[in-house]
Amino acid sequence: MTEPVTDWQTDWDHADPAWADDPFAIWDGLRTTCPVARTERYGGGWLVTSHALIDEVTHDTDTFSSQETGVREPGTNTKKSPPITTDPPDHQEHRRILLASFGPRSIARLEDGIRAYCKELLAAVAGRSTFDAADAYTRHIPTKAIALLLALPDDDADQFRSWVRAIMVDGHEDPDARQQATADLKAYLRPLVAARRGGAGDDVLTTVANAELDGVPLDDEMAIGMAYLLVVAGIDTTWSALGTALWHLGTHPGDLARLVDEPELLPTAVEEFLRAYAPVSVGRIVTRDGELGGCPIRAGERVLVPFGAANRDPDVFERADEFVIDREANRHAAFGLGIHRCLGSNLARLELRVALDEFVAAVPSFRVTDPAAMAWTRGHVRGPHAVPLEVGPSPKGTRT
Amino acid sequence: MRLEWNQQRCVGQGLCYAKAPELWDCDDEGYAVLKVAGDVPADLEEAARVSARSCPEFAITIIE
């Protein structure tokens, strides 16, 4: 266990428990006093909390490289997962392999399968007066979506959910388990990629297995790295966003009632969940000595970019610290800014919209059992460890 | 009113065509496609403003 943070301006740490409990207060404090904060942890680095600086870091890919997107102890971060870890000029070519598979039209084809699966999960908790929505619902949906997208065997879902947890959630506590799970997941993907070389399926794993760069098929390392990214980037991010949305509705009965009464508000509400509770922070590496917001930066240093901090900057958003369920125009940065905009954003939106739609239709009245006992994940992705709910009586006039 | 946009800045965030499908479409890769050339029809001016204010990349400008 590392030393607790006592001064966020000079010693920030996204693995600190205070970051998990309430990052918003930390970001708001830094944005007004010290929008480029320093740490000597992780080999030395910077934390930016204003929209303008987050915009600058994400768009200046010459100075801020994506070769290591995790801010971790130096030397523990060796995974290459194109295109998220690729810089220009190769980035666009790597990304193009996947882009059409994740475009809105391709992703829309998954809606029926995801919706049917949500109904199945909700049928299993029907009639219960209490349940953990993370355990019963939110953690299953992104896993299913990725399994559908990559055409992975359904029976393997539990296994790769546990790998993702070890890599993304428990890794801060147990780096050895993270290394092991990473190796196991890649070993699982290796024969699947090999089997789909030359195949004609329309799933994304087949697309990756048969992709070419400059007329040459991707080698195993690159194809497996890409498939690995699709699994780990698409699962805990989305279950975090979905769990946080249910936590919000379970602690804000007025917002829940509005969604139940006005389901057409859902796409707008989804954007506000993403803005207010953007779960992801990414890392960059400084490529050359220079200056960031008036601070001297040196090649090799880390920069941590919490997109949720951009989303709460009052210079860009009115009522930035309030959740406004019908916020009409919402230029949030939950999916990142610039060329690394989350490839899976259309899938994440679809999952959030469908999963919340089905949830409030099936469970129109619920509340978080003990809001003070909520525990949140630390590090690069913030979401609830569990969402224990008590189900209330169905309000009159709701959809059944 | 006209819509101007910086196509170089578009990374496919997808909010313009979600907010104003009468004015914006997308290609297969998710990049925006502006559907109206010239003046925005009067009944779509509000939608045009919302789409401009929804772009995370600040790529859309309203010319009045």
Boltz contact constraints between the chains, C-beta under 6 A:
constraints:
  - contact:
      token1: [A, 99]
      token2: [B, 29]
      max_distance: 6.0
  - contact:
      token1: [A, 100]
      token2: [B, 28]
      max_distance: 6.0
  - contact:
      token1: [A, 100]
      token2: [B, 29]
      max_distance: 6.0
  - contact:
      token1: [A, 103]
      token2: [B, 28]
      max_distance: 6.0
  - contact:
      token1: [A, 103]
      token2: [B, 29]
      max_distance: 6.0
  - contact:
      token1: [A, 103]
      token2: [B, 30]
      max_distance: 6.0
  - contact:
      token1: [A, 104]
      token2: [B, 26]
      max_distance: 6.0
  - contact:
      token1: [A, 104]
      token2: [B, 30]
      max_distance: 6.0
  - contact:
      token1: [A, 328]
      token2: [B, 50]
      max_distance: 6.0
  - contact:
      token1: [A, 329]
      token2: [B, 50]
      max_distance: 6.0
  - contact:
      token1: [A, 329]
      token2: [B, 53]
      max_distance: 6.0
  - contact:
      token1: [A, 329]
      token2: [B, 54]
      max_distance: 6.0
  - contact:
      token1: [A, 331]
      token2: [B, 54]
      max_distance: 6.0
  - contact:
      token1: [A, 331]
      token2: [B, 55]
      max_distance: 6.0
  - contact:
      token1: [A, 331]
      token2: [B, 56]
      max_distance: 6.0
  - contact:
      token1: [A, 333]
      token2: [B, 56]
      max_distance: 6.0
  - contact:
      token1: [A, 341]
      token2: [B, 11]
      max_distance: 6.0
  - contact:
      token1: [A, 341]
      token2: [B, 13]
      max_distance: 6.0
